[in-house]
Amino acid sequence: MTVSRQLLIASTFCSLVFTTACVSQKENMVKQNYPLAYADGFDDGCHSGNNAGGSWFDQFKKDVIRFEQDAQYARGWSDGYRQCETKQEALQRQIRMSVEQQRLNEEKKHNKREEQRHLEREMMKGIDTSGLENLK
């Protein structure tokens, strides 16, 4: 599996997890007695923050009129945006680091195999192998 394919799969999975978390976040906030306007703003801001942080599955979402007229919505949107953007950026960074670690591990294995081949060739130098042809 190529590194870019691994990155795509990991990013897709993690984005789906975060998308689900944002959707249920609004419900949890309402249950915790946050004002509905704040929870609505947080939800919209979270989708926008995920998008800004690199999510392929979220879109920018902001009720501009409500943002300008409703302080609770605006505060919720700003909080959700910052929180989810930061989480999404951290997730993207973690995915890149995991992919790079995998690449380095593969490179290490390759280098070890090449070193083994080199050592085998060096050991065989000066040894008469002509008799080995009869083993075929």
Buried (B, 14 or more C-beta within 10 A) or exposed (E): EEEEEBBEEBBEEBBEEBBEBBEEBBEEBBEEEBBEBBBBBBBBBBBBBBBBBBBEEBEEBBBEEBBEEBEBBBBBBBBBBBBBBEBBBEBBEEBBEEBEEBEEEEEEEEEEEEEEEEEEEEEEEEEEEEEEEEEE
